[in-house]
Amino acid sequence: MPSYYGIYGLYYIYKDAHVPVSLLDVSATASLKDLSAQVRLKQRYQLPTTAPHAFDASYTFPIPARAAVSSFVLIKADGSRVVGVVQEKAEAKATYDAAVQSGKLASLMVQDSPDVFTVSVGNILPGEIVTIELEYATELTEDEENDSIRFHLPATIGARYGSSPVAPAAPSSASTTSTFFTFTASIESLSPIAKIGCPSHSIETSLGPDPSLPNAASLAFSNYAQVNFASPKDLSSDIILTVKSAGLDAPRCIAEIHPTDGTVALATTTVPRFKLPDVARQEFVFLVDRSGSMGTGRMETAKKALVVLLRSLPAVGTEFNVLSFGSQCTPLWTSSRQYNQATLDEATKHVDSMHANFGGTEIRAALEVAFRARKTDRPTSLFVLTDGDAWDLDAVLESVKSAVASAPAGAYLRTFTLGIGESASTAMVEGIARVGAGASTFVRDGESITGKAARLLAAARSPLITNVRLDWSGGASSVVVEKDVDDGFEMLSDDGSERTVAQTDKAPISLFDMDVNPLAEAHAPPPPPSPITLPPTPPAQQSPHSIKGLSPAIRLYVYTILASPLFTGDTSSVPKTVTLRGELFSGDQVALEIPVTLSQIPGSTAIHTLSARKLIQDLDDGQHDLAAGGADPYTVAEMVKASIVRLGTKYSLASKHTSFVAVDESERQGARSRKCDVDVAIVHSARIPIGGNCRSGGPLFGMAQPSAYSARSYSTAAPTPSSFVAVPGSAGVSQSQSRFEVNCRSSSGSGAFAPRTSSIVIRAKGLGTFSSNRDRERSSAHPSPPAAPAANQYQTPGFGSSSASWRGVRKCKKAATLNDDEQVLDDSDDDEHDEMRPRDSPPAFPSLPSADRLDSLTRLQNFDGSFSTNVISLLGADLVKLLAALALGVLAKEQQDKLAATLVAMRYLEKELKDSKDAWEGLWQKAKMFCEGVLGGEGEFEAAHGRIVPAFA
């Protein structure tokens, strides 16, 4: 079913028309502490003074699926706060409806899906200003580099393909007003901060702790930073912050004692670093979204990711296939084929020919095609590359769970997902990987993809670790909780007494009773369902319920809530260590002991809140023991719902079955009465900016009508990259304190050749004020961005068909103020853009941006890890000089050339792209294995590698 254009922002309906409620301003405040973030979002609205009476209004907004929404407040114009409380969903709706009917100001927040919420505000008076404030906590994910984390503040909801759970109203145009958006973030790290990046916006960054803190002078200066961003208009793209600090990947476990309920919550996390032999025989299937919404920029990102993934596959024991999906799903081959140079060339040629022309995003059907086609004589890793999502989230996840559960033990199935673009649903992308025992990552439009793809593939190549468990009894009293075999859910009758089955003497039942009317039974109402009584909360609750995704380079979080008798309420019963354990199919054991650190934040419940959110997520995923007693599906569903309600109400969390409701009880009844009832429509938006006004999705982005295949909207170009490095030792700041770098990047989706027009200001204590004026210098030289080069303009010779050649690559020139790896396009000599370049005359490779250099170099790697001899001329090396230095006379000439090319490529990666090591390390290791195989061992490789260094300086 085609998707639609929705209305977003706060609006009300009057005489069948959508009337916007003006958004005056928006603010978002984030506190990033180590590996988690607390976010407070405020939106201030004003009902038009021309409104005839009080109205009800609604709006929809995104929250990351991994976040826990724990506070909801309605703030009146006089500053008084109406604090929301969590109730069971139907009860909260009834409370809201009753308050609105009685003329009170009220608000309701409902979860539509794990990453989409709708807020309704009832009885807003004409001209009245109301503020919606909500808070959520979220864990932070790893970024492309080691020891780095990523914070994501979503500004958009992607086009939801399929039927919406709530019938949408017809879209209509709405007037718009400018808004003012502000974002501030405080960053606290356990180690000195090495770098802060913002690939989405230009930010102002200051080093050091917040001066308003009472103990600011005694805090480690380099462990703190403040980030600020302000915009006079809608936030049209997600805000992304990345932080790099030593030790962020290190194992840690933080314990938090609840101030009132006598429990301790443990948050255990690590980015595993271990090396295990690759799976001996494995199938890799790449499922690529080619729906119309992928567009040119996102399709190019997917193609770059595929190039990296395909060339990083193990050279031995690998079979693979590429499937494209949209409204239909078509494979490159009818079944997976052996990985060799011929199939790699064919797959690369197929990838280069991909376009976003497959219609809508039927992801569930595509997954089922891939599951049916997979081989069952070996493990399979399925990679899903997509920018969209569908409304049938539960059905998609159920399909994945079923396929994974039914896979043979020796031919297990894992699913990995790469969310492309700002509209990718966190609930869908993370959910497919979570229930598929894999991993997920996201890349926004124009962001580097290489390192993220390398992380996913490293996880897929590693063997599955089974029976993963967390032992939290280390160092504490050894308490063993015996499980009562009869312990479970107790079914009660209507009067509360236990049901018994007794054999008693009874009179025979008459077969003909004049008082009985058999037909009356058919019209009688069904008996009420038996009530569900939950047993006490178990002494140990853990999420994930079953730990499945333990992979190298992929961050693992495990949350635990311990109660009596495992935790007695005092610090002495807090575990001193926790141990992560697992097993390989070979029978080998793996283990990691992690010390426990007790949180010193008084009264904090943040870890408990995140733990409860993860427990709810497990219940939604069907990861629980509630069906262990053989209960029927209806009873299990009711048990799950009751368990979620218990967690949601106890820890004040919005969920599928709990909602926030806020009612202003300070006003007299009927104070906000209106002349007539107004229907309130909840419309799921196709796109919503956190700082956006109520308007139609179509006209905003210049599309009068939605396309036949998608309702996705496209934004204009975002600010583009700039960077500034604060030089250590400047202006009285010690070198250890000032080792700090800020990078801001953005792209319009046209690849690495987008114009650079952003600026950044750094205010650091003792450093003064610095600014980059690149925007002024370049805007005059480049008033408008050049068109993005086509995909085939960056093909390199030496792969795919024999006719592949350099074509249409634009010349670059270096601006005086740029760093060595930064260029701007020279649009002169346009007649050269489409000329066919001779095979022996590639473009000036070292002058390309680093991302394009890595992509081009990656394409020259063969399936066995070697590199094409085209690398020699590409890098401007002298083959004769190289061969003389290597002294490989015992090898055949063809093998000498290939070995020299491979060593040159490896050296170039080490020397020129050293800052992107996480992105190319897998390619380098594969090349090393090739060299060792040719030369006869690691010692021979080290010797040859040493000789290549001075020969290729």
Beta strands, then each sheet from edge to edge (+ up, - down):
strand 1: 7-8
strand 2: 11-14
strand 3: 17-20
strand 4: 22-33
strand 5: 36-46
strand 6: 55-62
strand 7: 68-75
strand 8: 81-83
strand 9: 85-88
strand 10: 106-113
strand 11: 116-124
strand 12: 129-139
strand 13: 141-142
strand 14: 148-153
strand 15: 160-161
strand 16: 181-188
strand 17: 193-198
strand 18: 204-207
strand 19: 224-231
strand 20: 239-245
strand 21: 252-257
strand 22: 264-270
strand 23: 282-289
strand 24: 318-325
strand 25: 329-331
strand 26: 337-338
strand 27: 380-386
strand 28: 389-390
strand 29: 413-420
strand 30: 440-443
strand 31: 466-474
strand 32: 490-491
strand 33: 532-533
strand 34: 540-543
strand 35: 556-562
strand 36: 577-583
strand 37: 589-598
strand 38: 658-663
strand 39: 695-696
strand 40: 722-726
strand 41: 740-744
strand 42: 761-764
strand 43: 768-771
strand 44: 812-813
strand 45: 824-825
sheet 1: 1+ 39-
sheet 2: 2+ 3-
sheet 3: 8+ 7- 12+ 5- 4+ 16+ 19- 18+ 42+ 43-
sheet 4: 6+ 11- 10+ 38- 9+
sheet 5: 13+ 14- 20+ 17- 41- 40+
sheet 6: 15+ 28+
sheet 7: 31+ 36- 37+ 21+ 22- 35+ 34-
sheet 8: 25+ 24- 23- 27- 29- 30-
sheet 9: 25+ 24- 26+
sheet 10: 32+ 33-
sheet 11: 44+ 45-
end
